[in-house]
Amino acid sequence: MDGIGIAGPLDLNILCDSLDLLSSRIPRGLGGTVLPPIIIELVKRGHRIIVFTLDQSINTPLIIEKDLIKICVCPSRQNRRARDFFALERRYLVKCMQNEKISLINAHWTYEFALASLSTGIPTLVTAHDTPLQILRFNPSPYQLMRTLMAFIVINKTKSMTVVSPYIKNQYTNRYGYHKSISIIPNGLSKEIFSLTNYSNKKSKNNLVFASALNGWSRLKNSKNLIRAFSIVHQNNYTAELWLFGNGHNPNGPAQIWAEKNKVSEGVRFWGNVDNKTMLQLFAENVDILVHPSLEESFCMSIIEALALGLPVIGGINSGAVPSTLDFGKAGVLVDVRSPSKIADAMLELGSNNVMFRHYAETGRAYAHANFRIERVVDLYEAQYIDLVQSIL
């Protein structure tokens, strides 16, 4: 097999640091922690990997190369990208892809990277990470409408697809009419995350710390109900804290402004955007329980990261892929996250019941180890790559 192309958004700093790719020219990329562990594991197994990604801080393509890894970073506009279906970005990507000797491309997400890959004529495996109609439903905008149209073009064109959860598979087969090859391969975690901590009881400190990592202050992420729920918890346990991470949850940001206006900010610490490595270290050293109030998830990295760290997790019983990620209640607590009182009840019970806490800490970690280790995930991808190449011989 010639080289394997991996196309998608990622945090280039995470990838380059892990592979000792030292260069003052390395931009951040579009961000994202999903792809680096997959790429790193493939390189460890001896595959030549060519990464195709985008960055908004450069004006011309940038090539970074060392041993078995080559990264092609293409320019991306900051505004008005969707008006022409990311035409400029796709032209750059297609040119870079066609210049490489590769057996296949694994394009992640069903948008500009997949459209570019499918137009090259190179065998392409598309990995779907979300459900575009649900995103449009919760975030209606011209931009999301154009993204949804792009996704349906990809769905119509692609012959081979993987999805990261049973929930997405159900959406694509039953709602989007995709009836070609489709397999489930979840996102994965490196062994370093599993090694950060290994315990089965709450931290030895006086205060109970709940945390949540939510990318955006929106109806979909449902942070308001979590903050309302914590206000109930705080009335019963005044030393408890809630730490909020992610865009929109920064100090003096929209989440804090709303919480203070509604007098529910006491005990809440607004961290905002913190790099993933730092956040995981904070989780491992300080956090007791993760609460994920999102109304819909196609997959959730913060949930599986918490499971790997041995943190009990509370998630939504009707929140897309959250139930399957928590083994339908066996690896975490499932509640109606539309109800602040029900979230609060689960937080109070899990925080006060040591037997229950220990049970979910242990079963959650075991479930994550069995299903989300990057070695298992890449085994599944390798099998898909072999099948794709053999299907065209």
N, C-alpha and C positions, 0 to 999 in steps of 0.2 A: 504494500500500500504506500502510495506517495504521501505527501503531507496532508494533514487534516486542518481545514479552515474552521475557525470558531469566530462567529460574527455576533456582536451584540454590545450593549453598554456595560461598562465596568469601571471600577476605580483602578486606574493604572498604577497608582502608588502602592496599593496592596500587592498587585501582581509583580511589579518590578522589585519591590523590597524582598519578596519571598524568593525570587529567582536571581537575586544579586545583580539586577540590571541597573547599574549605577550610571546616571547621566543627568547633567544639569538641564537637559532639554525635555525631560519627561513631564508632560502635562498631566492633569488629574484625570482627564477623560470625562465621561458623563456620570460617573459614580456608579456604585452597585457592588455588592459583595457576593453575588450568586456565582458569577463566572470564574473569578480567580482560583478557587479551590479545584474546580474541574480542570482548568488549564494546567495548573501545577501538577496535579495527579497524572494527567496524560503525559506531560513531559517526563515525570519520574519513571513512567513505564516505557520510555524510549521512543515515543512518537515525536515526529517533527510537527510542531504546531505553528500555524500562521494565524494570528489574531487580527481581525478587522474591526475597528471601532471608530468612534467619532469624538471630537473635542471642539469646544466653542472658542478656545483661546488661540487657535492657530489658523493661518491663512493658506498654507500649502501642506500637502501630505508629509508626514514625518515617519521615518522608518527606524525602529529600534531592534537590534538583532544580537543574539548571543547563543551559540551552540544550537540546541534544538528548538529555540523559540525565536519567532520573528513577529514583531508587532507593527501593523500598518495603521497609523492614526490619521484619519481624514478630517478635513475641516467641516464644521457644522455651523450654520447660522444660529443666531440667538433669537431672532424674531422671524415671523412669517414663513416658517418652514413648511407648515401644513398646507398652505395655500396651493402649492404645486405638488403635494404628496412627497415632500422632501426630495425633489428632483435633483437639486445640486448635490446633496449629500449622497444620493444613490449613484450619481455619475462617478463621483470620486471612489466610492466603494467598489463599483463594478470594474473600474479600470484597475484598481489594486488587485482585486480577486483574479481577474483574467491574466494578470502578469505573473501569477504564482503557479507552480506545478503542484496541484493538490488533487486528491482523489475525490474529496467531497467537502461540503461546507455544512456545518451545523449552525444554523441561524437561530438566534434566540430572540423571542418576542415576535409577534406577527405583524410587524410594521416595516420601517424603512430597511432594516437589516435583512429581513426575509424577502422583501420585494427585490432588493438588489441581488441577493444570492440566486433567487429563482430566475432572474433575467440573464444570468451568465451562461446558462447551459451546463454548468457544473452540477453533478448530483447533489441535491440539497435535502437535508433533514431539518425541518422546522420544529422548534420547541416553543410551545405556547405557555406563557407564564401568567396570563390573565384572561378575563372574559370581557371583551370590548363593549358589549351591550350593557353589562352591569356598570362598567366605568362610566359610560355615557349617561346611564340612568341617574347615578349619584352625582355626577359632575357634568351636567349638560352645558355644552359650549360649542362654538364653531370648530375649535381646535379638536375637541374630543370626537365630534362628528366626523371630521376628516380622518382621524385616526381609525375610527370604526370602519369607515369605507375602505381604508387601506387593509385592515385585517380581513375583510370579506374578500378582497381581491386575492390575498395570500391563501385563504381557505379554499378558494376556487382553484388556484393554480397548483398548490402543493400536493404531492402524491404520498409523502411520508411525513408523519408528524408524531412527536411525543408531547405529552402534557405533564405538568408537575403535580397534579392531584386528580383523584377520581371525580371531584366536583367539576373540574374543567373538562374532563372527558365527557361527562354527562351533558354539559352545556354544548360542546361542539357536536356531539352525535345527535342529541335529541332536539336541540334548539337551533343550531347553525347548519344542520344538514350535512355534516362531514361524515362520510361513510367509507373513507379509504383507510389505509394503514394508520393506526393510532395506538400508542403504548404509553403507559404511565411510568415516568422516571422522576422521582422527587428531587428537590434541591438537596445538596449535601453539605456536611460540615467536616472540617479538617480535624485530625486527631488532637491538634493543639487546643481546640476549644474544649474537647472532652477532658483534657488533662488540667484545665484551669482550676477545677475544684471537684471534690468527690466527698460529699457529706450527706447525711440523712436526718439532720435536725436543724432548727433555726440557728442563726448566727448568735454567738454569745455576747449579746448586747441588750440594753434595756428597751430600746425602741424597735418596733416592727416596721420594716421598710417594704412598701409595695412599689412596683415600678411598671412603666408602660413605655413602649417605643412606637410612636405613631407618626407616620410621614404625612403630615398635613393637618391643619385645623379645619375639619370639614364634617358634614353630616355623616359621610361614610365612615370616618374614623371614630365618631361617636365619643369624642373626649369629654364633652359636656356631661354625659351620663356617668362617666367614670369619676369625674370631679365631684358631681353631686353625690355619688355613692360613697366616695371617700369622706365627704363632709359628715355623713351618717356614721361612718367608722370612727372618725376623729372625735365625735361626741361621746362614743363609748370607750375610746382608747386615745387619750389626748397626747400620748407620746408617739403615736404612729405617724409615719411620713409617707407621702406619695411622691415619687420621683418621675417626672415626665421628660422623655427624650423625643427628639425629632422635630422636623420643620413645623413652625407654628407654635412650638412649646418652649421657645427661648425666653430668657428673662425679659420682662417688659413687652413680650410679644402678645399676639391676639388671645392665646389661651389664658395668660396671666391677667390681662386686662379684663377679660370676661369674668374670670373667677373672682377678682377683686370687686368688680361691679356688682356681682351677685352674692358677695359675702360668703364665698365658699373656698377661699384661698388658704385658709389656715392649715398649716402642716404640709402644704404642697410646695415642692421644690421644682422649679422650671429650669431644666438643663438645656433644652433645645438641641441643636445639631452638635453631636459629639462624634468623633471618628469611631468606627466600629470596634477597633481594638481597645480603645480607652473605655468605651461603654461596657464591653464584656468584662473588663477588669473590675469596673465599678460594680457590675452585677455580681461577679464572683465574690467580691470582698464585702459587699454591703447589703445587697438586696435579698429579701426573704421570699417574696412571691411576685410573679409576673401576672398582671391583669391585662388582657387584650380585649377591649370593648368594641372593636371594629364590627360593623354590621355585615360586611362581606369581605372575604379574603379568598383569593385563588390559591394562595400558599402563603405562609407567614414565616419568614426567617427568624424573627425575634422569638416566636414560640419555640421553634426547634432548638435555637441557641439556649433558651432558658431551660428546656428539658435536658439538654446536654450538660448544663451546669448544675443540674440537680435542684432546680427551682420549681416548686409546684406552680401550675399555670391555671388561670381562670379564663375561659373564652366563651364565645357565643354559641349557643346550641343550634342556631339557625344561620350562622355566619359563613356560608359557603364551604370552604375547605377546612375550616377550623375543627369541626367534629372529627373528621378523618385524621387530621394531624394529631389530635389528642386521643386517637383510638376509640372514638365514640364514647368518651367519658371514662375509659379505663386508665388513660395516661394523664388526665387532667380533669378539672371540674368544668362542666358545661352549664351555663345559665342563660336566661333571657336577658341579653345585654340592653334591650330597650327599656328595662326596668331598673332604675338606680337602686331601689330597695332590694331587689334580688341579687344584684351585684354586691351590694353591701353585706347582705346575709352570708354570701359565699366567702367574702373577704374576712368577715368576723369569725366564721366557723373554722376556716382553714388556718387563720392566724392564732386561734386559741386551742385547737385540738391537735396535740402533738402526734397522736397516732395517725390521724388523717393526713397531717402534714408530711410525716415520714413515709406514709404509703405512696402519696403522689410524687414525692421527691424521688423515690426509688423506682416506681413503675414507669414514671415519665422518662427518667434517664435510661432505663433499660430499653424502652420503646424507641427512643432516639438512637441508641447504639445499634439496635437491630435493623433500623430502617433508614437512617439518615447519615451514616458514615460515608465519607466521600469515596472510600474504596468500593463500597457496594454500588454507589451511584455510577461511578465510572465503569465498573463491570457491565452495567446495563447499557451505558452509552456505547462501549466498545462493541457489544453484540449488535446494536442497531447499526453502527457504522459498517460492520462486516456484512450484514444483511443487505444494506443499501448498495454497497459496491458489488456484491455478488449478483444482485438483481439486474444489473445492467451488463453483465458479462455475456 
